[in-house]
Amino acid sequence: MNNKIRIGIAGIGNMGSAHLANILDGKIKNGVLGAVCDVDKEKLEKVKNRLPEDTALFDDTDEMIASGRIDAILIATPHYFHPTIAKKAFEAGLHVFCEKPAGVYTKNVREMNEAAKKSGKVFQVNFVLRTLGAHIKIKELIDSGELGEIKRFTWILTDWYRTQSYYNSGGWRATWAGEGGGTLLNQNPHQLDLMQWFFGMPERVRGFCYFGKNRDIEVEDEATAYFEYKNGAVGVYMTSVSEYPGTNRLEIAGDRGKLVYENGKITFFRTAVGEKEFNRTTKTIAGPIPMWECDVKYKTITVGDGQARMVDNWVETILGNETLVGPGEEGINSLAISNAIYLSQWNDSWVRFPFDEDEFLEKLNEKIRTSVYVKQEVAKTEGSFEDTFQS
């Protein structure tokens, strides 16, 4: 056990179970399972026989954090609980790995980041798509200057198809009180993280959200956003859960050509000279600019392998052997983008970064108060709205 990090998993739903399997399968070379926690005791009973005999079981995260049985906690609970559990873990001296999104609203996540910084512990958010070869290659082409200054990007992301049965599978799903948002907060955090990883944070956004447009839900099932950046670049992001077949196409226009990523293929239309230079020197009225069409090769990595890689990277960083792939403090960026899109829709106006976090939380709480899920959960706890949901 020397030099091994004891990991406690909070929440053993879909993602928690996947992380549990990776640890038990030995994919986290210097990580071992110390404890498992879930408020649903039936889930604990179902996994009990798969666990090593010395694994501690808890139905309360506070008890697991205080148990002394773990060095680090992996949080895979519903979104609202991520910052709350993380802050308690940091205060107890534990390292933290958090599933996406970092939280539901940036004000709470900012407090989590401050707690992480104060603790000095290693904090990672599971932005697994940063580990995939295609995305690493795209970032390299942008950061190296091969594309030149970015002018525009368009990302059509409509392959998140979900049926009404999916939303009916849990009372918390697709509700403001249970999940805190729809496709922007559930399916899209990975791509919103990639967007800010590739292009940086925008200066302002105009968002258009469609709530319950094609599914019987109270949150958005479709959204489109228009971004503006400091250098004059613009971006358009479109997402939906009700189109079939869907599309995942990223097109980036730079001064030195165009990059297209679709169906696992990266194509780079590389111009011989930059467009600005060509425009300054040419006597033609419409080009063309000489260019090459290049198929860009990259290392193939599956999302499943990437999940194990993210946890392993976190553990190795704790041990001082690596640096983080997804530093936890960066989790606020993608969340800020989705929060700003919502705020833009609610106010029917542009939103500039940084936006008023108190205004966003006030409007979110208004949505939560009328949420179907509120009545269910407040009734269960026999408490008040403030006790159960509000920060």
C-alpha positions in Angstrom: 0.0 0.0 0.0 3.0 2.3 0.2 2.7 5.2 -2.2 -0.8 4.3 -3.0 -3.6 6.9 -2.9 -6.8 5.7 -1.2 -9.8 6.9 -3.2 -13.3 7.3 -1.9 -16.1 7.4 -4.5 -19.1 9.6 -3.7 -22.1 8.5 -5.8 -22.2 5.2 -7.7 -24.6 6.0 -10.5 -23.5 5.7 -14.1 -20.2 7.6 -13.9 -19.4 6.6 -10.3 -19.8 2.9 -11.3 -17.5 3.5 -14.4 -14.8 5.0 -12.2 -15.3 2.1 -9.6 -14.8 -0.4 -12.4 -11.6 1.3 -13.6 -10.1 1.3 -10.1 -11.1 -2.4 -9.5 -9.6 -3.4 -12.9 -6.3 -1.9 -11.9 -6.4 0.9 -14.5 -5.3 3.5 -11.8 -1.9 2.1 -11.2 -1.2 4.0 -7.9 -4.8 4.3 -6.8 -6.7 1.9 -4.6 -10.3 1.9 -3.4 -10.7 3.0 0.2 -14.4 3.7 0.4 -17.7 3.9 -1.5 -20.6 6.2 -0.6 -24.2 6.6 -1.9 -27.3 7.8 -0.2 -29.1 4.9 -1.9 -28.4 1.9 0.3 -29.7 -0.5 -2.4 -26.9 0.6 -4.7 -24.4 -0.1 -2.0 -25.8 -3.6 -1.5 -25.6 -4.3 -5.2 -21.9 -3.4 -5.5 -20.8 -4.8 -2.1 -19.8 -8.2 -3.4 -17.5 -6.7 -6.0 -15.5 -4.7 -3.5 -12.3 -5.7 -1.6 -13.1 -6.8 1.9 -11.4 -3.8 3.5 -13.5 -1.2 1.5 -15.6 1.0 3.8 -19.2 1.6 2.9 -21.1 4.9 3.7 -24.4 6.4 3.0 -23.3 9.9 4.1 -20.4 11.8 2.4 -19.6 13.8 5.6 -19.0 10.5 7.4 -16.8 9.2 4.6 -14.8 12.4 4.5 -14.2 12.3 8.3 -13.5 8.6 8.4 -9.7 8.6 7.9 -10.2 5.8 5.4 -9.4 7.9 2.3 -6.7 10.3 1.0 -8.8 11.6 -1.9 -12.4 11.8 -3.0 -14.0 11.2 -6.4 -17.3 13.1 -6.6 -19.9 11.6 -9.0 -23.1 12.8 -7.4 -25.8 15.0 -9.0 -24.5 18.4 -10.1 -25.8 20.6 -7.2 -23.7 18.6 -4.7 -20.4 18.9 -6.4 -19.1 22.2 -4.8 -20.6 21.4 -1.4 -18.9 18.0 -1.1 -15.7 19.4 -2.6 -15.4 22.3 -0.1 -15.9 19.9 2.8 -13.3 17.5 1.4 -10.7 20.3 1.0 -11.3 21.5 4.5 -10.6 17.9 5.7 -7.3 17.8 3.7 -8.5 15.6 0.9 -7.6 15.8 -2.8 -10.6 16.1 -5.1 -11.6 14.7 -8.4 -15.0 16.1 -9.6 -17.3 14.9 -12.4 -18.5 17.5 -14.9 -20.0 20.0 -14.6 -18.1 21.6 -11.7 -21.4 22.8 -10.4 -24.6 24.5 -11.5 -23.8 28.1 -10.9 -20.5 29.9 -10.9 -20.8 31.7 -7.6 -20.7 28.4 -5.7 -18.0 27.0 -8.0 -15.9 30.1 -7.4 -16.1 29.4 -3.6 -15.1 25.8 -4.3 -12.0 27.1 -6.3 -11.1 29.3 -3.4 -11.3 26.4 -1.0 -9.1 24.3 -3.3 -6.5 27.0 -3.5 -6.5 27.5 0.3 -6.1 23.7 0.9 -3.2 23.2 -1.5 -4.7 19.9 -2.5 -4.8 18.5 -6.0 -8.1 19.3 -7.8 -9.2 17.9 -11.1 -12.5 18.1 -13.1 -13.2 15.2 -15.4 -13.0 17.0 -18.8 -12.1 13.7 -20.5 -12.3 15.0 -24.0 -9.1 16.8 -23.4 -7.4 13.4 -23.5 -8.6 12.4 -27.0 -6.1 12.6 -29.8 -8.2 14.6 -32.2 -8.8 17.4 -29.7 -5.1 17.4 -28.6 -4.1 17.8 -32.3 -6.7 20.6 -32.9 -5.3 22.5 -29.9 -1.8 22.0 -31.1 -2.7 23.5 -34.6 -4.3 26.5 -32.9 -1.6 27.1 -30.3 1.3 26.7 -32.7 -0.1 29.3 -35.1 -0.5 26.9 -38.0 -4.1 28.2 -38.5 -3.0 31.8 -38.0 -5.3 34.2 -36.1 -8.7 32.7 -35.5 -11.5 34.5 -37.4 -14.5 32.3 -36.8 -15.7 28.9 -35.6 -19.0 27.1 -36.1 -19.8 24.1 -34.0 -22.9 22.0 -34.8 -23.4 19.6 -32.0 -26.7 17.8 -32.5 -25.8 14.2 -31.9 -26.9 14.2 -28.3 -30.1 12.4 -29.2 -32.3 11.6 -26.1 -35.8 10.2 -26.0 -38.7 11.1 -23.7 -38.1 7.7 -22.0 -34.6 9.0 -21.0 -36.1 12.0 -19.3 -38.8 10.0 -17.6 -36.3 7.6 -16.1 -35.7 9.9 -13.1 -37.8 12.6 -11.5 -34.8 14.9 -11.1 -33.8 14.7 -14.8 -34.2 17.8 -16.9 -35.6 19.9 -14.0 -34.2 23.2 -12.7 -34.3 21.9 -9.1 -32.9 18.4 -9.8 -30.3 19.1 -12.5 -30.0 22.8 -12.8 -30.4 22.9 -16.6 -30.9 20.9 -19.7 -28.6 19.9 -22.5 -26.1 22.7 -21.9 -25.5 21.5 -18.4 -25.9 17.7 -18.9 -24.6 16.7 -22.3 -22.6 19.8 -23.4 -20.1 20.7 -20.6 -17.4 18.7 -22.3 -17.6 20.6 -25.6 -18.1 23.9 -23.9 -14.8 23.1 -22.0 -13.1 22.3 -25.3 -14.4 25.5 -26.8 -12.8 27.7 -24.1 -9.7 25.4 -24.2 -9.3 26.0 -27.9 -10.3 29.6 -28.2 -10.2 31.2 -24.7 -13.1 32.9 -23.0 -15.4 35.1 -25.2 -16.1 38.8 -24.4 -19.8 38.5 -24.8 -22.6 36.1 -25.8 -26.1 36.1 -27.2 -27.9 32.9 -26.3 -31.2 31.4 -27.5 -32.6 28.5 -25.5 -35.7 26.6 -26.3 -37.3 25.1 -23.2 -39.3 21.9 -23.7 -39.5 22.5 -27.4 -39.4 18.9 -28.6 -39.4 17.0 -25.2 -41.8 17.3 -22.3 -39.3 18.8 -19.9 -38.9 22.2 -18.1 -35.4 23.0 -19.2 -33.8 23.5 -22.6 -33.6 20.7 -25.2 -32.2 23.0 -27.9 -29.8 26.0 -27.8 -27.9 28.2 -30.1 -25.3 30.8 -29.0 -23.3 33.5 -30.8 -20.0 34.5 -29.3 -17.7 37.5 -29.8 -14.0 37.6 -28.9 -11.5 40.3 -28.1 -9.6 39.9 -31.4 -12.8 40.3 -33.4 -13.3 36.5 -33.9 -16.9 35.2 -33.7 -18.3 31.8 -32.9 -21.6 30.0 -33.3 -22.6 27.0 -31.2 -25.7 24.9 -31.9 -26.9 21.9 -29.9 -30.0 19.8 -29.7 -31.2 16.4 -28.3 -34.1 15.9 -30.8 -32.3 15.6 -34.2 -31.6 12.3 -35.8 -29.2 11.6 -37.3 -27.3 14.3 -35.5 -24.1 16.1 -36.4 -20.9 16.8 -34.6 -19.0 19.2 -36.9 -16.4 21.8 -35.9 -15.2 24.3 -38.5 -12.5 26.8 -37.7 -11.5 29.6 -40.0 -8.1 31.2 -39.5 -5.9 33.5 -41.4 -3.9 30.6 -42.7 -6.8 28.4 -43.9 -9.7 26.3 -42.5 -9.9 23.3 -40.3 -12.8 20.9 -40.3 -13.4 18.1 -37.8 -16.3 15.7 -38.5 -16.8 11.9 -38.2 -13.5 11.4 -36.6 -11.6 13.1 -39.4 -9.5 16.3 -39.3 -9.1 18.1 -42.6 -6.8 21.2 -42.9 -7.2 23.4 -45.9 -3.8 25.2 -45.6 -3.3 28.3 -47.6 0.2 29.1 -49.0 0.0 32.6 -47.6 -2.1 34.2 -44.9 -5.4 35.7 -46.1 -4.5 39.2 -44.8 -1.2 39.2 -46.6 -2.8 37.9 -49.8 -5.5 40.6 -49.6 -2.9 43.3 -49.2 -0.8 42.2 -52.1 -3.1 40.6 -54.7 -4.5 42.4 -57.8 -7.2 39.8 -58.3 -10.8 40.5 -57.2 -11.7 37.1 -55.8 -8.6 34.9 -55.4 -8.1 32.0 -55.4 -5.4 31.6 -52.8 -3.1 28.6 -53.4 -3.7 25.9 -50.8 -3.2 22.3 -49.8 -5.9 19.9 -48.5 -4.4 17.9 -45.7 -5.7 14.9 -43.8 -4.3 15.4 -40.2 -3.3 12.2 -38.4 -3.6 11.8 -34.7 -3.5 9.1 -32.0 -6.8 7.4 -31.4 -7.9 7.2 -27.8 -11.3 6.0 -26.7 -13.5 7.9 -24.2 -13.4 4.9 -21.9 -9.6 4.9 -21.9 -9.7 8.7 -21.4 -11.8 8.3 -18.2 -9.2 6.0 -16.6 -6.5 8.3 -17.9 -8.0 11.4 -16.1 -8.2 9.6 -12.7 -4.7 8.1 -13.2 -3.4 11.6 -14.1 -5.0 13.0 -10.9 -3.4 10.3 -8.8 0.0 10.7 -10.4 -0.2 14.5 -9.9 -0.9 13.9 -6.2 2.3 11.8 -6.1 4.3 14.5 -7.9 4.8 12.5 -11.1 2.6 14.5 -13.6 0.7 17.7 -14.1 -3.1 17.9 -14.3 -4.9 17.5 -17.6 -8.0 19.2 -16.4 -7.1 21.6 -13.5 -10.2 21.9 -11.3 -10.1 25.7 -11.2 -10.7 25.7 -15.0 -14.1 24.0 -14.5 -15.7 27.4 -13.8 -15.0 28.5 -17.5 -17.4 26.1 -19.3 -20.0 26.7 -16.5 -19.7 30.4 -16.9 -20.4 30.0 -20.6 -23.6 28.0 -20.0 -24.7 30.3 -17.2 -24.3 33.3 -19.5 -26.3 31.6 -22.3 -29.2 31.1 -19.9 -28.9 34.6 -18.6 -28.9 36.0 -22.1 -32.1 34.1 -22.9 -33.8 35.1 -19.7 -32.9 38.8 -20.2 -33.3 38.7 -23.9 -30.0 40.6 -24.3 -26.3 40.2 -24.8 -24.3 39.1 -21.7 -20.8 40.3 -21.2 -18.1 38.4 -19.3 -17.7 38.5 -16.4 -21.5 38.6 -15.7 -23.4 39.4 -12.6 -23.3 36.1 -10.7 -25.8 37.2 -8.1 -28.3 38.1 -10.8 -27.9 34.7 -12.4 -28.4 32.9 -9.0 -31.5 35.0 -8.3 -33.1 34.1 -11.6 -32.1 30.4 -11.3 -33.8 30.3 -7.9 -36.9 31.7 -9.4 -36.9 28.8 -11.9 -36.2 26.3 -9.1 -39.2 27.6 -7.0 -41.6 26.6 -9.8 -39.8 23.3 -10.7 -41.8 20.1 -10.5 -39.0 18.4 -8.7 -39.1 21.0 -5.8 -42.4 19.7 -4.6 -41.2 16.1 -4.5 -38.0 16.8 -2.6 -39.3 19.4 -0.2 -42.1 17.0 0.7 -39.6 14.2 1.3 -37.5 16.2 3.7 -40.4 18.0 5.3 -38.2 21.1 5.0 -38.4 24.4 3.2 -37.3 25.4 -0.3 -34.3 27.3 1.3 -33.2 24.4 3.4 -33.4 21.9 0.5 -32.3 23.8 -2.6 -31.2 27.4 -2.1 -27.6 28.4 -1.5 
